[in-house]
Amino acid sequence: MRYTTDVQDADFSLTRDSAFSYQCNACSRCCHHKAIRIEPYEALRLARHLKLSTTDFIARHTEAGGTVLRVIEEKENACSFLGPKGCTVHSDRPLACRLYPLGIARDADGVEKVGRLAAHPETAGIYGTGATVADYFAAQGVAPFLDVSARYRHVYDRMLARLEDLDAVEVEERAERRAAVDDTEVGVAASTWIDIDASVAAYCAAKGKMVPSDIETLVDLHIEAIDAWINTI
Ligand code: SF4
């Protein structure tokens, strides 16, 4: 399956200082026909919200190897977390849902670009210019998601650089590998690294450490484990 997101078609002409406001009126139209991409931290937050391990969360609630929230075809491709009164995981909703109707992309140097997504033609949301993009991001609580994402991006870039050192054709094969992740059987993690609980448990067992229970320390150890693995390849 090929997943597309609204971000690919967004107009990236905004900055954090741009005039922008958006009032959600809970029409829930934005929760249909979307590929909501998630990173391991977002899966961990959602898993804990549901009192699940990340292993169980990925198995029950994701597709594309654990990187996309599952949708329900019979309900007009609604996100599986959409309930009669709106989002059932609101306090731990993923970054894409917090940013909506904006999106963030990065150029080749990692510099942030803010884009305005195409509005649903029947949206009940109200757009305005009475505040700024930065105000909107603050109100949506995006900061911890962006902070953790930047930390993962750093280790990911390090991993890619190391793999490129080992294999000159790595760059050419990356798109193919990305497509293979999307084609992963539904409910199966594309890599053990996507599953924070499983990979931290294995790392702690190897190091004789206690497995922490809080989200922040789990993320710290997950990144430490990936970093340690990169040093071995
Ligand atoms: S997680 Fe919540 S806000 Fe995001 S698409 Fe699903 S129902 Fe909508």
Boltz pocket constraint, residues with backbone or C-beta under 6 A from the ligand:
constraints:
  - pocket:
      binder: B
      contacts: [[A, 30], [A, 31], [A, 32], [A, 36], [A, 69], [A, 79], [A, 80], [A, 81], [A, 82], [A, 83], [A, 86], [A, 87], [A, 88], [A, 89], [A, 90], [A, 93], [A, 94], [A, 97]]
      max_distance: 6.0
